[in-house]
Amino acid sequence: MALSVICAYFEGYINLYGLLSTGLYVALYHFVLHIKQTIIRAILSTVFIVSSLALALHWVPGFNNLPIAINEHITSDAIAFTLYANFDKAMAGLFLCAYFYSNIKPLKAESKKTTSLINPPILIIITTILAALTAALMLGLVSFNPKVPDFWLAFIAINLLFTCVAEEALFRGLLQTKLSQIITPTRLAIFAPVITAGIFALAHFAGHGKIIIN
């Protein structure tokens, strides 16, 4: 992490404000993990999560993220596409994951029942992907037009390691977990992922109404 920050600074992707923000963010994470007083830790945890959100949304000054593709038209009928390697968002995702896993208690080994729980999540994932793709096709958001742009490798790496990590850590790791702890009745448990999905959709409001529905 330190090497990445140093390299980014000398390459001009982080300035002094970015260095200061990064230092404060790392210090905040350290205090959140090591403070024992419940009230102080709760306050610091809230500040840490809000700070992570601010970093992920590029609200913190001092970061000049590396442009990968600017207003690229991959096909003649495609909208302009812009892609950045966002250092601030990647950092937020990394520390959110570390924070989330630091609060997870180790699972106890259970009987054969655990093995039977593997299949339903896989079926849910496959069903969700198929439903999302079908909805996108029906809404006209995408069409079947296979292509391999020049920046395909960077696109995959950035989306998997930067975007998805930050968003999943925030929405699934923190928000949905907290909601699951609050919504204790089993019959109401479905509301935790539903509310999380709704907030996730609203967070992408700037995109398009159809994208929110999808």
Secondary structure per residue as TSV (DSSP state, phi and psi in degrees):
chain	resnum	aa	ss	phi	psi
A	1	M	-	360.0	-47.6
A	2	A	H	-61.3	-41.6
A	3	L	H	-63.7	-40.2
A	4	S	H	-62.3	-43.6
A	5	V	H	-64.6	-43.6
A	6	I	H	-62.6	-46.4
A	7	C	H	-62.5	-43.2
A	8	A	H	-62.8	-36.9
A	9	Y	H	-65.8	-47.5
A	10	F	H	-71.6	-22.1
A	11	E	H	-87.2	-6.4
A	12	G	T	89.7	9.4
A	13	Y	S	-86.6	-13.0
A	14	I	B	-134.1	134.3
A	15	N	-	-104.2	-168.8
A	16	L	H	-62.2	-36.5
A	17	Y	H	-62.9	-40.5
A	18	G	H	-64.8	-39.6
A	19	L	H	-62.5	-44.3
A	20	L	H	-63.8	-44.4
A	21	S	H	-61.9	-42.0
A	22	T	H	-63.7	-44.4
A	23	G	H	-61.1	-44.3
A	24	L	H	-65.7	-38.3
A	25	Y	H	-65.4	-44.5
A	26	V	H	-64.7	-41.8
A	27	A	H	-63.0	-40.8
A	28	L	H	-61.6	-43.8
A	29	Y	H	-60.9	-42.4
A	30	H	H	-61.2	-45.6
A	31	F	H	-66.5	-38.2
A	32	V	H	-58.6	-39.1
A	33	L	H	-75.1	-30.9
A	34	H	H	-107.6	-12.2
A	35	I	-	-72.2	131.4
A	36	K	-	-93.6	-30.0
A	37	Q	-	-64.2	126.6
A	38	T	H	-60.8	-47.0
A	39	I	H	-65.7	-47.0
A	40	I	H	-62.7	-40.9
A	41	R	H	-65.2	-38.7
A	42	A	H	-63.5	-41.8
A	43	I	H	-64.9	-47.6
A	44	L	H	-64.2	-36.4
A	45	S	H	-63.2	-41.7
A	46	T	H	-63.3	-44.8
A	47	V	H	-62.3	-40.3
A	48	F	H	-63.2	-45.0
A	49	I	H	-65.5	-42.6
A	50	V	H	-63.4	-41.0
A	51	S	H	-63.4	-39.8
A	52	S	H	-63.3	-41.8
A	53	L	H	-63.1	-42.8
A	54	A	H	-61.9	-41.0
A	55	L	H	-65.2	-45.7
A	56	A	H	-64.1	-30.7
A	57	L	T	-93.4	6.7
A	58	H	T	63.4	34.3
A	59	W	-	-87.8	-13.5
A	60	V	S	-90.9	124.4
A	61	P	S	-72.5	161.7
A	62	G	S	107.8	0.4
A	63	F	B	-116.8	122.2
A	64	N	-	-111.5	84.6
A	65	N	-	-66.9	147.1
A	66	L	E	-71.1	120.3
A	67	P	E	-77.3	131.6
A	68	I	E	-102.3	-45.0
A	69	A	E	-143.1	129.0
A	70	I	E	-119.8	117.0
A	71	N	E	49.5	46.8
A	72	E	E	-81.8	133.8
A	73	H	-	-104.1	100.3
A	74	I	S	-68.0	-36.7
A	75	T	S	-131.6	168.6
A	76	S	T	-63.5	-31.7
A	77	D	T	-100.2	8.2
A	78	A	S	-87.2	150.6
A	79	I	-	-75.0	158.6
A	80	A	-	-62.0	136.3
A	81	F	E	-119.5	130.9
A	82	T	E	-123.8	137.1
A	83	L	E	-136.9	129.8
A	84	Y	E	-120.8	148.8
A	85	A	E	-90.1	95.4
A	86	N	-	-84.3	107.2
A	87	F	H	-66.0	-41.6
A	88	D	H	-64.4	-42.2
A	89	K	H	-68.7	-39.5
A	90	A	H	-62.8	-41.8
A	91	M	H	-64.3	-42.7
A	92	A	H	-61.0	-44.2
A	93	G	H	-62.5	-42.3
A	94	L	H	-61.6	-47.9
A	95	F	H	-74.6	-30.3
A	96	L	H	-65.5	-41.0
A	97	C	H	-62.7	-44.8
A	98	A	H	-61.5	-41.2
A	99	Y	H	-65.5	-43.9
A	100	F	H	-62.1	-48.1
A	101	Y	H	-72.1	-23.4
A	102	S	H	-70.6	-18.7
A	103	N	T	-99.3	0.0
A	104	I	-	-87.5	130.5
A	105	K	-	-83.2	142.7
A	106	P	-	-60.9	137.8
A	107	L	-	-77.1	138.6
A	108	K	-	-82.6	144.8
A	109	A	-	-66.9	129.0
A	110	E	-	-117.6	-179.1
A	111	S	-	-72.0	-166.2
A	112	K	T	-61.9	-12.6
A	113	K	H	-57.5	-33.6
A	114	T	H	-63.9	-38.2
A	115	T	H	-65.1	-31.2
A	116	S	H	-74.1	-13.2
A	117	L	T	-85.8	-2.8
A	118	I	S	-76.5	-38.8
A	119	N	H	-67.1	-47.1
A	120	P	H	-53.4	-46.0
A	121	P	H	-59.1	-38.4
A	122	I	H	-63.6	-43.0
A	123	L	H	-64.0	-39.6
A	124	I	H	-64.0	-43.0
A	125	I	H	-61.9	-47.9
A	126	I	H	-62.4	-44.8
A	127	T	H	-62.4	-41.5
A	128	T	H	-63.7	-44.8
A	129	I	H	-61.9	-46.7
A	130	L	H	-63.8	-41.1
A	131	A	H	-65.3	-41.6
A	132	A	H	-65.4	-43.6
A	133	L	H	-65.5	-41.5
A	134	T	H	-63.5	-44.9
A	135	A	H	-62.4	-41.0
A	136	A	H	-63.3	-40.4
A	137	L	H	-66.5	-43.8
A	138	M	H	-67.5	-33.4
A	139	L	T	-82.3	-6.2
A	140	G	T	77.6	17.8
A	141	L	S	-74.2	-31.5
A	142	V	-	-136.8	161.9
A	143	S	-	-137.3	158.6
A	144	F	-	-77.2	102.0
A	145	N	-	-148.9	79.0
A	146	P	-	-57.5	137.7
A	147	K	-	-156.0	156.1
A	148	V	-	-130.7	95.1
A	149	P	-	-69.8	165.2
A	150	D	T	-61.0	-30.5
A	151	F	T	-99.3	24.9
A	152	W	H	-60.1	-39.0
A	153	L	H	-67.2	-43.0
A	154	A	H	-65.0	-38.1
A	155	F	H	-59.9	-46.8
A	156	I	H	-65.1	-47.4
A	157	A	H	-62.0	-45.7
A	158	I	H	-66.2	-42.6
A	159	N	I	-68.7	-39.1
A	160	L	I	-75.7	-43.5
A	161	L	I	-94.8	-26.5
A	162	F	I	-102.2	-66.4
A	163	T	I	-65.7	-54.7
A	164	C	H	-63.5	-40.4
A	165	V	H	-61.4	-48.1
A	166	A	H	-64.2	-46.0
A	167	E	H	-70.4	-42.1
A	168	E	I	-67.4	-39.8
A	169	A	I	-63.2	-39.5
A	170	L	I	-75.7	-52.2
A	171	F	I	-80.2	-48.9
A	172	R	I	-83.2	-48.2
A	173	G	I	-66.2	-44.3
A	174	L	I	-99.8	-58.6
A	175	L	I	-63.9	-52.2
A	176	Q	I	-65.7	-36.5
A	177	T	H	-63.1	-44.7
A	178	K	H	-63.4	-42.5
A	179	L	H	-63.9	-38.1
A	180	S	H	-64.1	-33.8
A	181	Q	H	-73.6	-31.4
A	182	I	H	-79.0	-44.2
A	183	I	-	-85.5	87.6
A	184	T	-	-81.7	-34.7
A	185	P	S	-60.6	133.1
A	186	T	G	-60.2	-39.0
A	187	R	G	-69.0	-16.6
A	188	L	G	-103.7	4.0
A	189	A	T	-60.1	-28.5
A	190	I	T	-62.3	-22.4
A	191	F	H	-67.2	-26.2
A	192	A	H	-61.2	-55.0
A	193	P	H	-68.0	-31.6
A	194	V	H	-66.3	-46.5
A	195	I	H	-63.5	-42.4
A	196	T	H	-60.6	-44.6
A	197	A	H	-62.7	-38.6
A	198	G	H	-64.3	-43.8
A	199	I	H	-65.9	-38.9
A	200	F	H	-61.3	-41.8
A	201	A	H	-64.6	-43.5
A	202	L	H	-63.7	-32.0
A	203	A	H	-66.0	-20.3
A	204	H	T	-105.1	24.5
A	205	F	T	-59.5	-30.9
A	206	A	T	-65.6	-20.1
A	207	G	T	-69.8	-72.6
A	208	H	-	-174.8	152.2
A	209	G	H	-58.8	-39.2
A	210	K	H	-66.7	-34.7
A	211	I	H	-65.6	-38.1
A	212	I	H	-63.5	-44.1
A	213	I	H	-62.9	-39.7
A	214	N	-	-72.1	360.0
